[in-house]
Amino acid sequence: MKAGLAKGTRDFLPEQVRKRNYIFSTIREVFSLFGYQALETPAMEQLDTLMGKYGEEGDKLLFKILNSGDYLKDCSSEELQTASSQNLLKKISEKGLRYDLTVPFARVVAMNQHLISFPFKRFQIQPVWRADRPQRGRYREFYQCDADVVGSNSLVYEAELMQIYDMVFAQLGLPVKILINHRAILEGLAVQVQAQDQFIQITAILDKLDKIGQDGVRNVLYNLGLNPDQCSWILNQIEKKKIEDYQFNDHAIRATEELQKVFHFLKSYSFKNELVFDPSLARGLSYYTGCIFEVVPTQAKMGSLGGGGRYDNLTGVFGLKGVSGVGISFGADRIYDVLEEANVWPDYLDNTVKAMILSLDELSLEEAMIVATHLRSNKIAVEIYPELSKMKKQFAHAEALGAEYVIIIGETERNEKMYNVKNQKTGNQERLTIDGLIKLLS
């Protein structure tokens, strides 16, 4: 059997895991700084929890899980002969892999509302799955790092989330542009051209503007049923870059007032990255109702590195009415790819152990165990080379692991309890007692 991976998935070797954990820990620390608490949900959800929350296209990208055992046992011969996947779906699949972390979060809030103090702020760092076509920066299994708050309509939280985006990417050393818009502006566009019933479709089309361009969007809008004047008005409108330019109806006016308030809350904050109003920003997911956000790198060719927005009705489908929420997500896998391409990782990620202990004879190998125990009891990460190989081979292994120091133990060191230690970067060597080693390596 030839070993292989499922398309759109990846293995992560130790060096890659260290780099990914660096991303996760950076994001986690900033989330915690703003008072968000950790939450986890199962990889699989009831299929009816997921279906209908992401639009028609999202439903197609959900990974459905076949029922256990004979999953066709409840299907009649007539149903099987129709060969309709939609008709069969409810009979053969009750669960699916989560598509994002927001819908499961809404379910958790609805199920545990009596145990939660609102406003409730949570963060979640877990994998999600989408049956998308694999390509650069787009995977079928990938991690999302989400922060959401539910139970408040306050635009303070939109402002906080923009700060979180700015702080995380500044700490990662990754220059980005943070884009902000409002769904009511997009809804206002549809209302103004008397196509409110097609608001969701228009939004999904505008979301592809950066991929297919104005001509592509114009053609799709025309095929949707809009006339040339309607198409031109929408495209001309989203070319305007000032918030105050969007006063054409009540929907847009409400949106501009909220956006201006978010910017007002942020006037005392000094951004390391650029926060930009972008009226073409649409965000394809259908559950957004207010401010929406997206983050794009400024020095790399890659899609968005994060996104999010306000959703007023998501918990309502689970029986909890009138609870507004807002959240953001970081695409950890894309962030990893951009950082890898730019090679801006901290140097300390190269070091898996502080020191490697090399032994010259069998008795010295026993001494190495004693030394290692003392160092580990002082929280110093060390490794022992387990065999009596040539020094060249032992040194090569220490270098491969990124050990900052090498401790060499032979008969003299063993008898005198003075251990030869070499700095792998500078080449400096000295002889130290166990207390000296602890002081040097701590």
BABA-807618 format. One record per residue (C-alpha): x, y, z; residue in three letters. Coordinates in steps of 0.001 Angstrom, whole numbers, plus 524288, in hexadecimal, padded with zeros to 5 digits. Layout:
<koldrens>
+-------+-------+-------+------+
!    px !    py !    pz ! code !
+-------+-------+-------+------+
!     X !     Y !     Z !  ALA !
...
+-------+-------+-------+------+
</koldrens>
This chain:
<koldrens>
+-------+-------+-------+------+
!    px !    py !    pz ! code !
+-------+-------+-------+------+
! 80000 ! 80000 ! 80000 !  MET !
! 80539 ! 80D62 ! 7FC3B !  LYS !
! 804BD ! 8175E ! 80739 !  ALA !
! 7FD21 ! 82396 ! 8040C !  GLY !
! 7F55A ! 82EEF ! 809A3 !  LEU !
! 7E745 ! 832AB ! 80742 !  ALA !
! 7E6C8 ! 83E4B ! 7FE01 !  LYS !
! 7E6CA ! 84B57 ! 804D7 !  GLY !
! 7ED08 ! 84630 ! 81162 !  THR !
! 7FB0B ! 84706 ! 81656 !  ARG !
! 8045A ! 840A7 ! 81FE9 !  ASP !
! 80C1D ! 849A1 ! 828D9 !  PHE !
! 819BA ! 84564 ! 82CEE !  LEU !
! 81F81 ! 84A28 ! 839E4 !  PRO !
! 82554 ! 856B5 ! 83463 !  GLU !
! 81861 ! 85A27 ! 82DF7 !  GLN !
! 810E3 ! 85725 ! 83A6D !  VAL !
! 819BE ! 86057 ! 84221 !  ARG !
! 81712 ! 86B25 ! 8385D !  LYS !
! 8086A ! 868BD ! 8388E !  ARG !
! 80846 ! 8688F ! 84765 !  ASN !
! 80F35 ! 875AF ! 8471B !  TYR !
! 803EA ! 87B15 ! 83EFF !  ILE !
! 7F9C7 ! 874EE ! 847F1 !  PHE !
! 80051 ! 879C5 ! 8545F !  SER !
! 801B3 ! 8879E ! 84F06 !  THR !
! 7F341 ! 88810 ! 84B94 !  ILE !
! 7EF3B ! 8817D ! 8584D !  ARG !
! 7F6C0 ! 88B64 ! 86096 !  GLU !
! 7F050 ! 896F8 ! 859D9 !  VAL !
! 7E2D5 ! 890C8 ! 85AF9 !  PHE !
! 7E51D ! 88EE3 ! 86983 !  SER !
! 7E9DE ! 89CE7 ! 86AE9 !  LEU !
! 7DC57 ! 8A16B ! 866BB !  PHE !
! 7D546 ! 8983A ! 87004 !  GLY !
! 7D14A ! 88D6C ! 866A2 !  TYR !
! 7D011 ! 87FD0 ! 86CAA !  GLN !
! 7D3AA ! 872E7 ! 8663F !  ALA !
! 7C909 ! 869FA ! 860E3 !  LEU !
! 7C947 ! 85D49 ! 8591A !  GLU !
! 7BEB5 ! 85631 ! 85165 !  THR !
! 7BE18 ! 848B3 ! 84AD9 !  PRO !
! 7C38B ! 846AF ! 83D36 !  ALA !
! 7B64A ! 841B9 ! 838C4 !  MET !
! 7A901 ! 84815 ! 83A3E !  GLU !
! 79B2B ! 843F0 ! 83736 !  GLN !
! 7997A ! 8468C ! 828BA !  LEU !
! 78D5C ! 84EE5 ! 82AD4 !  ASP !
! 795AA ! 85791 ! 833CB !  THR !
! 79E83 ! 85AA4 ! 8284B !  LEU !
! 795A1 ! 85A75 ! 81C68 !  MET !
! 78FD4 ! 8675A ! 81807 !  GLY !
! 79932 ! 86FE7 ! 81FED !  LYS !
! 7A360 ! 872AA ! 8156F !  TYR !
! 79B3C ! 874DE ! 8093E !  GLY !
! 798FC ! 86B66 ! 7FE20 !  GLU !
! 7A756 ! 86AC2 ! 7FA6A !  GLU !
! 7AB54 ! 86817 ! 80877 !  GLY !
! 7A1BD ! 85CC7 ! 8097B !  ASP !
! 7A855 ! 8566C ! 7FDC8 !  LYS !
! 7B5A4 ! 85777 ! 80464 !  LEU !
! 7B16A ! 850CE ! 8110E !  LEU !
! 7B7A1 ! 8439D ! 8138F !  PHE !
! 7AC57 ! 83A67 ! 81695 !  LYS !
! 7AEC5 ! 82E38 ! 81EBD !  ILE !
! 7A7EE ! 821AF ! 81AA8 !  LEU !
! 79FE2 ! 81B39 ! 8253F !  ASN !
! 7A636 ! 80F9C ! 82BFF !  SER !
! 7A36F ! 801DA ! 82752 !  GLY !
! 79A8B ! 7FFAD ! 81BAB !  ASP !
! 797E4 ! 80DE6 ! 81887 !  TYR !
! 78EA3 ! 80A50 ! 80D61 !  LEU !
! 78595 ! 801E9 ! 815AF !  LYS !
! 77B54 ! 80C9C ! 81742 !  ASP !
! 77AF7 ! 80FF2 ! 808D2 !  CYS !
! 77027 ! 80A55 ! 80060 !  SER !
! 772F7 ! 804B7 ! 7F2F7 !  SER !
! 76B97 ! 81034 ! 7ECF8 !  GLU !
! 7745D ! 819F4 ! 7F3FA !  GLU !
! 78096 ! 812C8 ! 7EFB1 !  LEU !
! 77C07 ! 81289 ! 7E197 !  GLN !
! 77A11 ! 82140 ! 7E140 !  THR !
! 788AD ! 822D6 ! 7E3F0 !  ALA !
! 78617 ! 83016 ! 7EA31 !  SER !
! 7906C ! 83335 ! 7F457 !  SER !
! 787D4 ! 83D9B ! 7FA94 !  GLN !
! 77C92 ! 83411 ! 7FC81 !  ASN !
! 78590 ! 8299F ! 801F6 !  LEU !
! 78D99 ! 8328D ! 80AB0 !  LEU !
! 78462 ! 8329B ! 81667 !  LYS !
! 78392 ! 823C8 ! 815FA !  LYS !
! 79210 ! 820B1 ! 814F4 !  ILE !
! 798AD ! 82BC4 ! 81C8D !  SER !
! 79559 ! 831E4 ! 829A3 !  GLU !
! 7A25B ! 8387A ! 82C99 !  LYS !
! 7ACA0 ! 840D3 ! 82608 !  GLY !
! 7BA1F ! 8465A ! 828C8 !  LEU !
! 7B98C ! 85463 ! 82D84 !  ARG !
! 7BB15 ! 85E6F ! 822B4 !  TYR !
! 7BEE6 ! 8698A ! 82BBF !  ASP !
! 7BF4F ! 86C7C ! 83A5A !  LEU !
! 7B4B5 ! 876DF ! 83AC5 !  THR !
! 7A8AB ! 86E67 ! 838AD !  VAL !
! 7AD11 ! 86446 ! 842DB !  PRO !
! 7AF8F ! 86FA8 ! 84C1F !  PHE !
! 7A1AE ! 8749F ! 84A0E !  ALA !
! 79CAA ! 866E9 ! 84D11 !  ARG !
! 7A4BE ! 86653 ! 85994 !  VAL !
! 79F88 ! 87378 ! 85E12 !  VAL !
! 79174 ! 86F70 ! 85B7C !  ALA !
! 79323 ! 86272 ! 862AB !  MET !
! 79A3D ! 8686F ! 86E55 !  ASN !
! 793C8 ! 875C1 ! 86F64 !  GLN !
! 79066 ! 873CB ! 87DCD !  HIS !
! 79EB0 ! 87112 ! 8810A !  LEU !
! 7A40A ! 87CDA ! 879BF !  ILE !
! 7A573 ! 88AE7 ! 87E4F !  SER !
! 7A2E9 ! 8945C ! 87324 !  PHE !
! 7A9EB ! 89AAB ! 86C5D !  PRO !
! 7B15B ! 88DF5 ! 86A68 !  PHE !
! 7BECE ! 88E99 ! 86406 !  LYS !
! 7C510 ! 8821B ! 85F25 !  ARG !
! 7D080 ! 87E1C ! 856A9 !  PHE !
! 7D21D ! 8713C ! 84FAA !  GLN !
! 7DDD8 ! 86B82 ! 84871 !  ILE !
! 7DA05 ! 85EFA ! 84167 !  GLN !
! 7D9D1 ! 858DE ! 833CC !  PRO !
! 7CE75 ! 85A00 ! 82A4B !  VAL !
! 7CB9B ! 852C6 ! 81DA4 !  TRP !
! 7C6B2 ! 8574E ! 81060 !  ARG !
! 7C553 ! 84F37 ! 80402 !  ALA !
! 7CBB6 ! 859E9 ! 7FC03 !  ASP !
! 7D4AA ! 85831 ! 7F05F !  ARG !
! 7E26F ! 857C7 ! 7F637 !  PRO !
! 7EBB5 ! 86261 ! 7F1A5 !  GLN !
! 7F61A ! 86B5D ! 7F720 !  ARG !
! 7F126 ! 8710B ! 803E1 !  GLY !
! 7E494 ! 86914 ! 80359 !  ARG !
! 7E3A3 ! 85BF2 ! 80A2F !  TYR !
! 7D8F3 ! 8524D ! 80D85 !  ARG !
! 7DD9E ! 8513F ! 81B8D !  GLU !
! 7E28A ! 85DA4 ! 821ED !  PHE !
! 7E2DA ! 864A1 ! 82EF3 !  TYR !
! 7DAC4 ! 8706D ! 8327A !  GLN !
! 7DDA4 ! 8790A ! 83E1E !  CYS !
! 7D10A ! 87FF0 ! 841DE !  ASP !
! 7CD2B ! 88A3C ! 84BB7 !  ALA !
! 7BEB3 ! 88D43 ! 84D82 !  ASP !
! 7B653 ! 894A9 ! 85729 !  VAL !
! 7A79F ! 892C2 ! 85866 !  VAL !
! 79D63 ! 899AE ! 86071 !  GLY !
! 7A02E ! 8A7D3 ! 85CFE !  SER !
! 79D7B ! 8B124 ! 851B9 !  ASN !
! 7A875 ! 8BA3A ! 855EA !  SER !
! 7B1AE ! 8BE84 ! 84B1C !  LEU !
! 7BC78 ! 8BEB9 ! 85552 !  VAL !
! 7BE86 ! 8B07D ! 851C5 !  TYR !
! 7C051 ! 8B371 ! 8434C !  GLU !
! 7CAD7 ! 8BD27 ! 8474F !  ALA !
! 7D143 ! 8B349 ! 85062 !  GLU !
! 7D1A0 ! 8A8F0 ! 845CA !  LEU !
! 7D881 ! 8B265 ! 83C8C !  MET !
! 7E2A4 ! 8B49E ! 84729 !  GLN !
! 7E45C ! 8A5EB ! 848B6 !  ILE !
! 7E6DD ! 8A45E ! 83A35 !  TYR !
! 7F0BA ! 8AF6E ! 83A6E !  ASP !
! 7F7EF ! 8AA92 ! 84688 !  MET !
! 7F903 ! 89C6E ! 8420F !  VAL !
! 7FE5C ! 89F7B ! 83498 !  PHE !
! 80795 ! 8A9B0 ! 83A3D !  ALA !
! 80D07 ! 89F97 ! 843B7 !  GLN !
! 80E67 ! 895B1 ! 838C0 !  LEU !
! 815DB ! 89FB7 ! 830B4 !  GLY !
! 80C3E ! 89E42 ! 82576 !  LEU !
! 807B7 ! 8AB21 ! 81F10 !  PRO !
! 7F931 ! 8AAB9 ! 81BB5 !  VAL !
! 7EDE8 ! 8B34D ! 817B9 !  LYS !
! 7E1AC ! 8B216 ! 8202A !  ILE !
! 7D567 ! 8B459 ! 8181B !  LEU !
! 7C83D ! 8B81F ! 81DED !  ILE !
! 7BAB8 ! 8B9B4 ! 817EA !  ASN !
! 7AC7F ! 8B80E ! 81BF5 !  HIS !
! 7A286 ! 8AE7B ! 816A5 !  ARG !
! 797FC ! 8B8F0 ! 81734 !  ALA !
! 79F6D ! 8C090 ! 80CD4 !  ILE !
! 79EC8 ! 8B49F ! 80416 !  LEU !
! 7907B ! 8B2B2 ! 80751 !  GLU !
! 78E53 ! 8C10B ! 80467 !  GLY !
! 79441 ! 8BF0A ! 7F6EE !  LEU !
! 78A93 ! 8B425 ! 7F414 !  ALA !
! 77F23 ! 8BC30 ! 7F930 !  VAL !
! 7831B ! 8C806 ! 7F140 !  GLN !
! 782D7 ! 8C04A ! 7E46D !  VAL !
! 77616 ! 8B9C1 ! 7E88E !  GLN !
! 77C6D ! 8AC51 ! 7E9A2 !  ALA !
! 77B18 ! 8AA0E ! 7F83D !  GLN !
! 77665 ! 89C0F ! 7F609 !  ASP !
! 78383 ! 8994F ! 7EFAC !  GLN !
! 78BB7 ! 89F93 ! 7FA6E !  PHE !
! 7927D ! 892CE ! 7FE55 !  ILE !
! 795DB ! 88F6D ! 7F03B !  GLN !
! 79ACF ! 89D38 ! 7ED9C !  ILE !
! 7A333 ! 89CA5 ! 7F9E0 !  THR !
! 7A8FB ! 88F86 ! 7F5D9 !  ALA !
! 7AC52 ! 8952E ! 7E87E !  ILE !
! 7B2AB ! 8A178 ! 7EE17 !  LEU !
! 7BAA9 ! 898A5 ! 7F710 !  ASP !
! 7C16D ! 89386 ! 7EAC0 !  LYS !
! 7C525 ! 8A105 ! 7E5B2 !  LEU !
! 7D3A3 ! 89F2E ! 7E8A7 !  ASP !
! 7D384 ! 8923A ! 7E146 !  LYS !
! 7CB8A ! 89524 ! 7D506 !  ILE !
! 7CC97 ! 8A3F8 ! 7D42B !  GLY !
! 7C23F ! 8AE1F ! 7D0EF !  GLN !
! 7BF10 ! 8A890 ! 7C394 !  ASP !
! 7BD2F ! 89B15 ! 7C958 !  GLY !
! 7B465 ! 8A052 ! 7D41C !  VAL !
! 7ACCC ! 8A86E ! 7CA45 !  ARG !
! 7AA42 ! 89C6D ! 7C1D3 !  ASN !
! 7A5CF ! 89421 ! 7CD52 !  VAL !
! 79CDB ! 89EF1 ! 7D259 !  LEU !
! 79734 ! 8A04C ! 7C4B6 !  TYR !
! 794D3 ! 8919D ! 7C40D !  ASN !
! 78E3B ! 8929C ! 7D156 !  LEU !
! 7840F ! 89B72 ! 7CB18 !  GLY !
! 78905 ! 8A91C ! 7CDD8 !  LEU !
! 788EE ! 8B29A ! 7C27E !  ASN !
! 79523 ! 8B9F5 ! 7BDE9 !  PRO !
! 79171 ! 8C660 ! 7C551 !  ASP !
! 78FA1 ! 8BEE7 ! 7D211 !  GLN !
! 79CA6 ! 8B7E0 ! 7D041 !  CYS !
! 7A3D7 ! 8C47D ! 7CD34 !  SER !
! 79DF2 ! 8CBB6 ! 7D8CE !  TRP !
! 7A233 ! 8C0F5 ! 7E262 !  ILE !
! 7AFF6 ! 8C048 ! 7DCD3 !  LEU !
! 7B16A ! 8CF16 ! 7DC79 !  ASN !
! 7AC8B ! 8D012 ! 7EA69 !  GLN !
! 7B66C ! 8C68A ! 7F027 !  ILE !
! 7C15D ! 8CE54 ! 7E9C4 !  GLU !
! 7BF0D ! 8D941 ! 7F39F !  LYS !
! 7C894 ! 8D866 ! 7FF03 !  LYS !
! 7C319 ! 8E1C4 ! 80933 !  LYS !
! 7B926 ! 8DD40 ! 81337 !  ILE !
! 7B18F ! 8E9FD ! 81223 !  GLU !
! 7AF33 ! 8E736 ! 8039E !  ASP !
! 7A59A ! 8DC78 ! 8074F !  TYR !
! 7994A ! 8E3F3 ! 80ADE !  GLN !
! 79044 ! 8DF40 ! 80001 !  PHE !
! 785C8 ! 8D894 ! 80870 !  ASN !
! 78256 ! 8D4E2 ! 81671 !  ASP !
! 789F1 ! 8C80E ! 815EC !  HIS !
! 79676 ! 8CEC8 ! 811A5 !  ALA !
! 794BE ! 8DA12 ! 81B39 !  ILE !
! 79393 ! 8D094 ! 826BB !  ARG !
! 79FCC ! 8C9AB ! 82207 !  ALA !
! 7A7CE ! 8D613 ! 820C4 !  THR !
! 7A3D1 ! 8DA88 ! 82E5D !  GLU !
! 7A871 ! 8CDA6 ! 8343A !  GLU !
! 7B51F ! 8CDA5 ! 82C94 !  LEU !
! 7B815 ! 8DB98 ! 830B4 !  GLN !
! 7B5BA ! 8D7DC ! 83EDC !  LYS !
! 7BF5F ! 8CC88 ! 83DCC !  VAL !
! 7C9B7 ! 8D5C3 ! 8385A !  PHE !
! 7C66E ! 8DF63 ! 8433C !  HIS !
! 7C90E ! 8D4F1 ! 84D98 !  PHE !
! 7D637 ! 8D258 ! 84730 !  LEU !
! 7DAD3 ! 8E06D ! 84633 !  LYS !
! 7E3DE ! 8DF22 ! 851FF !  SER !
! 7E9B9 ! 8D22D ! 84D6C !  TYR !
! 7F632 ! 8D2AA ! 8456B !  SER !
! 7F577 ! 8C867 ! 83AAB !  PHE !
! 801B7 ! 8C176 ! 83625 !  LYS !
! 7FA44 ! 8BD1C ! 82A08 !  ASN !
! 7F069 ! 8C462 ! 8218D !  GLU !
! 7E1B7 ! 8C3FF ! 8246A !  LEU !
! 7DA48 ! 8C70A ! 817DD !  VAL !
! 7CBDF ! 8C8BC ! 81496 !  PHE !
! 7C95C ! 8C039 ! 80893 !  ASP !
! 7BB6A ! 8C0C6 ! 8032A !  PRO !
! 7BE34 ! 8B568 ! 7F9E7 !  SER !
! 7C0C0 ! 8AC48 ! 8055A !  LEU !
! 7B542 ! 8A2E2 ! 805D5 !  ALA !
! 7B895 ! 8968E ! 80D89 !  ARG !
! 7B12F ! 88B5B ! 80743 !  GLY !
! 7AB64 ! 88501 ! 81358 !  LEU !
! 79CFC ! 8880E ! 8143E !  SER !
! 79BE7 ! 88986 ! 82314 !  TYR !
! 7A2DB ! 896C2 ! 823FA !  TYR !
! 799F2 ! 8A25C ! 826BE !  THR !
! 7A29F ! 8ADC3 ! 82AF7 !  GLY !
! 7B0E9 ! 8B1BF ! 82A31 !  CYS !
! 7B962 ! 8A833 ! 8229B !  ILE !
! 7C829 ! 8A6F1 ! 8226A !  PHE !
! 7D30B ! 8A0C7 ! 81A80 !  GLU !
! 7E1DD ! 8A0BF ! 81B93 !  VAL !
! 7EAD1 ! 89FF8 ! 80FC2 !  VAL !
! 7F9C7 ! 89F9A ! 80F68 !  PRO !
! 80073 ! 8AB44 ! 80922 !  THR !
! 80D39 ! 8A4A6 ! 80562 !  GLN !
! 808E3 ! 8972B ! 800C6 !  ALA !
! 7FFED ! 891B0 ! 7F65F !  LYS !
! 7F606 ! 88AAA ! 7FEAA !  MET !
! 7E77C ! 88B63 ! 8013B !  GLY !
! 7E1E3 ! 89077 ! 80DE7 !  SER !
! 7E8B7 ! 88CD2 ! 81A9D !  LEU !
! 7DC9E ! 88EF2 ! 822D2 !  GLY !
! 7CEDB ! 89413 ! 822D2 !  GLY !
! 7C27F ! 89574 ! 82A9D !  GLY !
! 7B722 ! 89E26 ! 82E00 !  GLY !
! 7AABE ! 8A0E2 ! 835AC !  ARG !
! 79FBD ! 896E3 ! 8358E !  TYR !
! 792CA ! 89A08 ! 83C18 !  ASP !
! 78ACE ! 88DE8 ! 83960 !  ASN !
! 793D5 ! 88228 ! 839FD !  LEU !
! 79026 ! 87D35 ! 8478A !  THR !
! 781CC ! 87F35 ! 8442F !  GLY !
! 78182 ! 87313 ! 83B9F !  VAL !
! 78537 ! 86B56 ! 847D1 !  PHE !
! 77A39 ! 87132 ! 84FF1 !  GLY !
! 7816A ! 87C9A ! 85638 !  LEU !
! 77B37 ! 888D2 ! 850AA !  LYS !
! 7800B ! 896CA ! 85176 !  GLY !
! 78E68 ! 893DA ! 85458 !  VAL !
! 797CA ! 89B43 ! 84BA9 !  SER !
! 7A5C0 ! 896F4 ! 84965 !  GLY !
! 7B20A ! 89B74 ! 8428F !  VAL !
! 7BEA4 ! 8943E ! 83FEF !  GLY !
! 7CB05 ! 892B7 ! 8380B !  ILE !
! 7D2FB ! 88753 ! 8332D !  SER !
! 7E162 ! 88588 ! 82FF3 !  PHE !
! 7E4FD ! 87C0A ! 82519 !  GLY !
! 7F0AD ! 875B2 ! 82BA2 !  ALA !
! 7F49D ! 86D7E ! 81FDC !  ASP !
! 7F548 ! 87916 ! 816B6 !  ARG !
! 7FC7D ! 880FD ! 82105 !  ILE !
! 80636 ! 875C9 ! 82209 !  TYR !
! 80833 ! 8757C ! 8134A !  ASP !
! 80AAA ! 8842D ! 8129B !  VAL !
! 81422 ! 88402 ! 81E1A !  LEU !
! 81B2E ! 87856 ! 8182A !  GLU !
! 81C69 ! 87F3A ! 80B21 !  GLU !
! 821AE ! 88B83 ! 811AD !  ALA !
! 82A21 ! 8836C ! 81B15 !  ASN !
! 827C8 ! 88C75 ! 8269C !  VAL !
! 82722 ! 88235 ! 83164 !  TRP !
! 82D9E ! 88507 ! 83E88 !  PRO !
! 83AEE ! 87EA1 ! 84020 !  ASP !
! 83720 ! 87795 ! 84CA6 !  TYR !
! 82DE4 ! 86EAD ! 8450D !  LEU !
! 839E1 ! 8679E ! 83FC9 !  ASP !
! 83D49 ! 8629F ! 84D6C !  ASN !
! 835E9 ! 8567F ! 851A9 !  THR !
! 83F4D ! 85399 ! 85CDA !  VAL !
! 84884 ! 85C5D ! 86442 !  LYS !
! 85376 ! 8526E ! 864D4 !  ALA !
! 85759 ! 84506 ! 85FC9 !  MET !
! 85F97 ! 83C39 ! 8688D !  ILE !
! 869E2 ! 83413 ! 86191 !  LEU !
! 870A8 ! 82881 ! 86828 !  SER !
! 87E16 ! 822D7 ! 86563 !  LEU !
! 87C34 ! 815A2 ! 86C38 !  ASP !
! 87209 ! 80D12 ! 872D2 !  GLU !
! 8743B ! 8125C ! 88098 !  LEU !
! 87353 ! 8203C ! 87B45 !  SER !
! 86623 ! 81CD2 ! 87562 !  LEU !
! 86187 ! 819A3 ! 8833E !  GLU !
! 86735 ! 8269E ! 887E4 !  GLU !
! 85FDB ! 82D5D ! 87CDF !  ALA !
! 85326 ! 82826 ! 8829B !  MET !
! 85688 ! 82E41 ! 88FC8 !  ILE !
! 85A21 ! 83B61 ! 889B6 !  VAL !
! 84DE0 ! 83B76 ! 88152 !  ALA !
! 84552 ! 838CB ! 88D2C !  THR !
! 84B21 ! 8447D ! 89471 !  HIS !
! 84959 ! 84D6F ! 888AE !  LEU !
! 83B69 ! 84902 ! 885F1 !  ARG !
! 837A9 ! 84AE9 ! 89432 !  SER !
! 83B72 ! 85920 ! 891E4 !  ASN !
! 832A3 ! 859C2 ! 885D5 !  LYS !
! 83DD9 ! 8594E ! 87C21 !  ILE !
! 83AC4 ! 85180 ! 86FDC !  ALA !
! 845CE ! 84804 ! 86D0A !  VAL !
! 84792 ! 83BB7 ! 8653A !  GLU !
! 8513A ! 83092 ! 8669A !  ILE !
! 85754 ! 82A5E ! 85AAB !  TYR !
! 85414 ! 81C2C ! 85DE9 !  PRO !
! 85F38 ! 8150F ! 85724 !  GLU !
! 86DFD ! 814F6 ! 857AE !  LEU !
! 86FF3 ! 8199E ! 849CD !  SER !
! 87ADA ! 821A9 ! 843F1 !  LYS !
! 87B3C ! 82FB5 ! 848C7 !  MET !
! 878FC ! 834AA ! 83AF7 !  LYS !
! 86C18 ! 82D6D ! 83A31 !  LYS !
! 867D2 ! 8320A ! 847AD !  GLN !
! 86B2A ! 84033 ! 84490 !  PHE !
! 863D6 ! 83F43 ! 837A9 !  ALA !
! 857A1 ! 83AAC ! 83ED0 !  HIS !
! 858CA ! 845CA ! 848A8 !  ALA !
! 85995 ! 84F7D ! 83D7A !  GLU !
! 84DF1 ! 8495B ! 83688 !  ALA !
! 845B2 ! 84B0A ! 842D1 !  LEU !
! 849F7 ! 8591C ! 84469 !  GLY !
! 85030 ! 856EE ! 851C1 !  ALA !
! 8564E ! 8639B ! 85649 !  GLU !
! 86064 ! 85CA3 ! 85EC4 !  TYR !
! 86745 ! 84F8D ! 85ECC !  VAL !
! 86BB7 ! 8495D ! 86B9A !  ILE !
! 876A0 ! 83F68 ! 86A17 !  ILE !
! 878EC ! 83527 ! 874AB !  ILE !
! 8849F ! 82C23 ! 87505 !  GLY !
! 88C9B ! 825B3 ! 87FDA !  GLU !
! 892E0 ! 83273 ! 8847D !  THR !
! 885F9 ! 839C7 ! 884FF !  GLU !
! 87F83 ! 82E63 ! 88BC9 !  ARG !
! 889D3 ! 82D61 ! 8966A !  ASN !
! 88BA5 ! 83BFE ! 898B9 !  GLU !
! 87D18 ! 83F8D ! 89753 !  LYS !
! 8815C ! 84A68 ! 88E3A !  MET !
! 87A9C ! 849B0 ! 8811C !  TYR !
! 87F56 ! 84E8D ! 87406 !  ASN !
! 874FC ! 85779 ! 86DE8 !  VAL !
! 875ED ! 85D6F ! 86061 !  LYS !
! 86DD2 ! 86898 ! 85AC6 !  ASN !
! 869FB ! 863CC ! 84D3E !  GLN !
! 868C9 ! 8718E ! 847A3 !  LYS !
! 8751D ! 877F5 ! 84CE2 !  THR !
! 87D9F ! 86BE9 ! 84E63 !  GLY !
! 88176 ! 8701C ! 85C3C !  ASN !
! 88433 ! 864F4 ! 865B4 !  GLN !
! 88535 ! 8649D ! 8748A !  GLU !
! 88513 ! 85AC3 ! 87FA3 !  ARG !
! 87A24 ! 85C51 ! 8899F !  LEU !
! 8746F ! 85582 ! 8956A !  THR !
! 8663B ! 85144 ! 89512 !  ILE !
! 8628E ! 85E00 ! 89BEC !  ASP !
! 86A4F ! 86575 ! 891B1 !  GLY !
! 8630F ! 85E4E ! 886D9 !  LEU !
! 8560B ! 8619A ! 88D02 !  ILE !
! 859B7 ! 86FEF ! 88E0E !  LYS !
! 85EAC ! 87068 ! 87FF0 !  LEU !
! 85324 ! 8695D ! 879E2 !  LEU !
! 8480B ! 86F2C ! 881F2 !  SER !
+-------+-------+-------+------+
</koldrens>
